[in-house]
Amino acid sequence: MVIKRAKTQGFCFGVAITVKKAEEVVARPASNVTTLGHVVHNPQMVAELEAKGLKNAHSVDEVDSGTLFVRAHGLPTDVFEKAKAKGLTIVDATCPMVTKIHVQAEKLKADGYKIVVVGDPSHPEVKGTLSHVPGAWVVQAPSDVDALPRGSRIGVVVQSTWSGTGFTDIVKRLSEKYYEVRAVNTICTDTHNRQSEAEDLAKDVDVMVVVGGKTSANTKHLADLAASHGARSYHIEGPDELQPAWFAGVARAGLMSGASTPGWLVDQVADRMDALSRRAV
């Protein structure tokens, strides 16, 4: 069986920066480091960082001392304020692409535009963005635009890991309703590349294996994209989940990963796929 691997694999640069900073911070003497939510949506990396001393809390109210580590998704502005008021040391590892969204949204608002954020309102990245532009509207589908109040000037930003097609359709619907729409495509290049590769690769293989945490929205979307473009798709977190029956009679299999999946884990999955394909013959 030929295993065709996507070109874009392993950590995206934002996650790579965040993980490196987290490892550096917990390695300091007498470190007391807490993050709000897991640094990455990958159980292997979460376990590795926890073993090195990184703690996790649900709220800044649970953190009374030490360092608050801000993961790639960022945090709402009020959380930063509470952390400073409590005297916590803050290590901000917000992804530069997420910070770009904050900057663009604030600029549009300052220029007099009503802000629309395309994304999942429950996603931590979107919550952080909304804190920078209070009163912004959130939409997830073109049909959501119909329920928005009337207005004239609309400024649009989008969650960095959002589906590119959905964003285009939403902007089109906004332009049909509002006099002026200024949209800034803040979808991260890594996200765009992975989604494009998932579509292309799925058309050329029989089976697609997508590696990433089950809680990772971007990984789940890659698996869904592959399935919608003709490949039998499996979303796994590690090599132990692979089954020999998946590869019986398969000539070509695709392999790709979500943005929070380390490259070494993808290599392990590739080795296991090769071994299982030989057993399945």
Backbone torsions as a table, in degrees:
resi	resn	phi	psi	omega
1	MET	NA	131.9	175.9
2	VAL	-86.1	128.8	177.2
3	ILE	-103.3	114.9	-179.3
4	LYS	-100.5	113.5	-176.7
5	ARG	-96.3	140.1	176.6
6	ALA	-64.9	150.3	179.8
7	LYS	-67.8	-38.8	-178.5
8	THR	-92.8	106.1	-178.6
9	GLN	-140.8	167.0	-179.2
10	GLY	77.2	-167.6	-179.5
11	PHE	-61.8	141.2	164.7
12	CYS	-71.6	166.1	-173.4
13	PHE	-66.5	-30.9	179.6
14	GLY	-66.9	-43.8	178.2
15	VAL	-68.3	-39.1	179.0
16	ALA	-59.5	-42.6	178.2
17	ILE	-63.2	-44.6	-177.8
18	THR	-63.0	-46.2	-179.3
19	VAL	-63.8	-42.2	179.5
20	LYS	-61.0	-44.5	179.5
21	LYS	-64.5	-40.3	179.8
22	ALA	-62.8	-42.4	179.7
23	GLU	-64.8	-38.0	179.1
24	GLU	-66.8	-41.5	-176.4
25	VAL	-68.5	-45.1	-177.7
26	VAL	-71.6	-16.9	179.2
27	ALA	-80.5	-10.0	-179.8
28	ARG	-69.3	148.8	179.5
29	PRO	-58.9	138.3	177.7
30	ALA	52.5	38.4	-179.1
31	SER	-70.7	144.7	176.6
32	ASN	-137.1	85.1	-169.0
33	VAL	-115.7	131.3	-179.7
34	THR	-128.8	140.0	174.1
35	THR	-118.5	151.6	177.3
36	LEU	-96.9	99.8	-172.3
37	GLY	90.0	151.4	-177.6
38	HIS	-63.5	143.1	-178.0
39	VAL	-60.6	-40.2	178.2
40	VAL	-134.1	154.2	176.5
41	HIS	-88.3	61.9	-179.5
42	ASN	-147.8	114.5	-173.3
43	PRO	-61.7	-34.3	-179.3
44	GLN	-65.8	-45.0	-179.9
45	MET	-70.3	-36.0	177.2
46	VAL	-60.5	-46.5	179.8
47	ALA	-62.9	-39.9	-179.5
48	GLU	-64.6	-43.0	-179.7
49	LEU	-70.3	-37.0	177.8
50	GLU	-65.6	-37.1	178.1
51	ALA	-64.3	-26.7	179.0
52	LYS	-86.4	-4.9	174.6
53	GLY	117.1	-1.9	-179.9
54	LEU	-73.7	125.2	179.8
55	LYS	-100.4	160.7	-178.8
56	ASN	-128.7	136.8	177.8
57	ALA	-132.2	159.9	179.7
58	HIS	-87.0	-26.8	-175.5
59	SER	-145.9	152.1	176.9
60	VAL	-65.2	-20.8	177.1
61	ASP	-63.9	-21.2	180.0
62	GLU	-86.3	-7.2	-176.1
63	VAL	-105.9	113.1	-175.4
64	ASP	-102.4	-17.4	-178.1
65	SER	-159.2	169.1	176.1
66	GLY	89.1	-144.9	-173.4
67	THR	-113.1	133.1	171.7
68	LEU	-98.1	117.6	-179.8
69	PHE	-97.2	122.5	-178.1
70	VAL	-94.4	117.2	-177.2
71	ARG	-74.0	-179.9	-172.7
72	ALA	-60.3	-31.8	-178.9
73	HIS	-66.6	-19.9	-175.3
74	GLY	82.7	179.7	179.5
75	LEU	-139.2	155.1	175.2
76	PRO	-61.1	151.8	-176.2
77	THR	-60.1	-33.3	-178.4
78	ASP	-68.3	-26.7	177.6
79	VAL	-70.1	-40.8	175.3
80	PHE	-59.5	-43.5	-178.8
81	GLU	-63.5	-42.2	178.9
82	LYS	-64.8	-41.2	-179.5
83	ALA	-62.9	-42.3	178.4
84	LYS	-65.1	-40.2	-179.3
85	ALA	-65.2	-29.1	179.7
86	LYS	-86.2	-1.7	178.5
87	GLY	77.8	20.1	178.9
88	LEU	-76.8	146.0	170.9
89	THR	-79.1	132.3	-177.5
90	ILE	-111.4	125.1	171.7
91	VAL	-110.6	108.3	-173.6
92	ASP	-94.4	108.7	178.6
93	ALA	-110.7	29.3	176.8
94	THR	-57.1	133.6	-179.7
95	CYS	-58.5	136.0	178.5
96	PRO	-56.2	-31.4	178.8
97	MET	-68.7	-33.1	177.0
98	VAL	-72.3	-41.9	176.6
99	THR	-59.9	-36.9	177.2
100	LYS	-59.3	-39.3	178.8
101	ILE	-63.0	-43.9	178.6
102	HIS	-58.5	-46.0	-178.0
103	VAL	-63.7	-45.5	-179.1
104	GLN	-64.7	-42.4	180.0
105	ALA	-64.1	-42.7	179.1
106	GLU	-64.6	-38.6	179.6
107	LYS	-65.7	-44.4	178.5
108	LEU	-61.3	-42.2	179.4
109	LYS	-64.7	-41.1	178.7
110	ALA	-64.0	-27.6	178.6
111	ASP	-84.6	3.5	174.2
112	GLY	96.2	12.0	179.5
113	TYR	-90.9	142.5	168.9
114	LYS	-78.2	131.2	-170.4
115	ILE	-92.3	134.0	170.7
116	VAL	-117.1	127.0	176.6
117	VAL	-107.2	120.5	176.6
118	VAL	-88.9	118.2	-178.8
119	GLY	165.6	-175.8	179.9
120	ASP	-89.1	115.8	-175.9
121	PRO	-63.0	-19.0	179.0
122	SER	-90.0	-6.7	-178.8
123	HIS	-76.3	136.0	-178.0
124	PRO	-58.0	-33.5	178.7
125	GLU	-64.2	-43.0	-179.7
126	VAL	-67.6	-39.5	177.1
127	LYS	-58.9	-41.1	178.2
128	GLY	-64.5	-42.8	179.7
129	THR	-62.3	-43.5	-178.9
130	LEU	-61.7	-30.5	179.6
131	SER	-68.2	-21.8	178.9
132	HIS	-85.2	-19.7	-179.9
133	VAL	-136.3	71.8	-178.4
134	PRO	-54.2	140.2	179.9
135	GLY	90.7	-1.5	179.4
136	ALA	-67.4	153.9	176.0
137	TRP	-96.6	147.4	177.5
138	VAL	-117.0	131.0	176.9
139	VAL	-129.6	148.9	179.9
140	GLN	-119.7	-13.8	-177.5
141	ALA	-150.8	156.8	178.8
142	PRO	-54.2	-35.9	-179.2
143	SER	-64.7	-24.3	178.6
144	ASP	-65.5	-24.7	-178.3
145	VAL	-63.5	-32.7	-177.2
146	ASP	-60.5	-28.8	-176.6
147	ALA	-87.1	-6.3	-178.9
148	LEU	-74.3	147.5	177.1
149	PRO	-64.1	161.7	176.7
150	ARG	-69.9	154.0	178.2
151	GLY	-170.6	-167.4	-178.8
152	SER	-126.3	-54.1	-174.5
153	ARG	-108.3	119.0	-176.3
154	ILE	-120.3	129.9	174.6
155	GLY	-110.8	134.2	-172.8
156	VAL	-123.7	132.7	167.7
157	VAL	-127.4	168.4	-173.7
158	VAL	-140.1	144.0	174.8
159	GLN	-50.5	135.7	-172.0
160	SER	-62.1	-26.6	-177.9
161	THR	-104.9	19.9	-175.8
162	TRP	-77.3	159.3	177.5
163	SER	-70.4	124.4	-178.2
164	GLY	-59.4	-40.4	-179.3
165	THR	-62.3	-44.2	179.4
166	GLY	-60.8	-39.1	-179.9
167	PHE	-62.6	-45.4	-179.7
168	THR	-60.5	-44.0	-179.4
169	ASP	-65.6	-37.6	179.5
170	ILE	-67.3	-43.2	178.8
171	VAL	-62.6	-39.3	178.0
172	LYS	-61.3	-44.6	179.8
173	ARG	-65.8	-38.0	177.0
174	LEU	-62.4	-41.3	-178.5
175	SER	-67.5	-21.3	177.2
176	GLU	-80.0	-19.3	-175.6
177	LYS	-104.5	-32.4	-173.6
178	TYR	-112.5	151.1	-175.3
179	TYR	-65.2	-43.5	-178.7
180	GLU	-133.8	126.6	178.0
181	VAL	-126.5	122.8	176.7
182	ARG	-115.4	107.2	-175.5
183	ALA	-108.2	132.6	176.0
184	VAL	-112.3	115.8	-178.6
185	ASN	-77.5	98.4	-177.9
186	THR	-100.1	17.7	172.9
187	ILE	-66.2	129.1	-176.0
188	CYS	-67.4	143.7	-178.2
189	THR	-57.9	-39.2	179.4
190	ASP	-61.2	-43.9	178.6
191	THR	-61.1	-46.9	179.8
192	HIS	-59.4	-44.9	-178.3
193	ASN	-63.6	-44.0	-179.2
194	ARG	-64.4	-40.8	-179.9
195	GLN	-65.7	-42.0	178.5
196	SER	-63.7	-42.4	-179.7
197	GLU	-67.6	-34.5	177.7
198	ALA	-62.5	-42.8	179.4
199	GLU	-65.3	-47.0	-177.1
200	ASP	-68.2	-44.4	-176.9
201	LEU	-66.6	-37.4	-178.1
202	ALA	-61.9	-28.7	-179.2
203	LYS	-76.5	-12.8	-173.5
204	ASP	-114.0	3.0	-179.0
205	VAL	-132.1	165.5	177.8
206	ASP	-91.4	-34.7	-177.5
207	VAL	-130.9	139.5	176.3
208	MET	-121.7	128.2	174.5
209	VAL	-108.9	124.2	179.8
210	VAL	-115.8	122.0	-174.4
211	VAL	-101.5	127.6	178.5
212	GLY	169.6	163.2	-179.7
213	GLY	-59.2	144.3	-179.6
214	LYS	-66.6	-19.9	177.9
215	THR	-91.0	0.4	-178.3
216	SER	-83.4	112.9	-178.6
217	ALA	-64.2	-39.2	-177.3
218	ASN	-69.1	-33.3	177.8
219	THR	-69.7	-43.4	178.6
220	LYS	-60.3	-39.1	-179.5
221	HIS	-65.9	-37.4	178.0
222	LEU	-62.9	-42.4	178.7
223	ALA	-64.0	-40.6	178.8
224	ASP	-65.3	-40.4	178.5
225	LEU	-61.6	-45.0	-179.7
226	ALA	-60.6	-43.0	-179.8
227	ALA	-64.7	-37.7	-178.1
228	SER	-72.8	-13.7	179.6
229	HIS	-110.2	23.0	166.6
230	GLY	104.6	-6.3	-178.4
231	ALA	-97.9	142.8	170.8
232	ARG	-71.1	119.0	-167.0
233	SER	-113.4	138.4	177.9
234	TYR	-129.4	126.0	177.8
235	HIS	-101.7	114.0	-177.3
236	ILE	-126.2	161.5	176.6
237	GLU	-100.9	-18.9	-178.9
238	GLY	-166.5	171.5	-173.9
239	PRO	-62.8	-26.5	-177.2
240	ASP	-67.4	-16.9	-179.4
241	GLU	-83.1	-14.2	-178.2
242	LEU	-65.8	142.7	-179.5
243	GLN	-119.9	135.8	-179.9
244	PRO	-56.3	-36.3	-176.6
245	ALA	-62.3	-24.8	-179.4
246	TRP	-62.7	-26.7	-171.1
247	PHE	-111.1	5.2	179.2
248	ALA	-64.1	122.6	179.0
249	GLY	73.6	10.2	-177.8
250	VAL	-90.8	127.1	179.4
251	ALA	-89.5	-35.1	-177.4
252	ARG	-135.7	129.9	177.5
253	ALA	-125.4	142.4	178.3
254	GLY	-100.2	152.2	179.2
255	LEU	-141.7	126.7	175.5
256	MET	-150.3	173.7	-175.8
257	SER	-138.6	161.1	172.7
258	GLY	-77.9	173.0	-174.0
259	ALA	-70.9	-16.7	-178.3
260	SER	-103.0	14.4	-176.6
261	THR	-101.1	122.4	-179.8
262	PRO	-68.0	148.3	-177.9
263	GLY	-60.0	-36.4	-178.8
264	TRP	-62.6	-31.1	179.1
265	LEU	-71.8	-37.4	176.4
266	VAL	-62.8	-39.5	178.1
267	ASP	-62.1	-41.0	178.8
268	GLN	-63.6	-40.1	178.9
269	VAL	-65.2	-41.5	179.3
270	ALA	-60.7	-43.7	179.2
271	ASP	-63.0	-41.8	-179.6
272	ARG	-68.4	-39.0	177.2
273	MET	-60.3	-42.8	-179.4
274	ASP	-63.3	-43.5	-179.2
275	ALA	-66.0	-42.0	-178.6
276	LEU	-69.9	-33.8	179.4
277	SER	-64.8	-32.0	178.6
278	ARG	-71.1	-37.0	178.0
279	ARG	-70.2	-28.3	-175.0
280	ALA	-82.6	-11.9	-177.8
281	VAL	-64.5	NA	NA
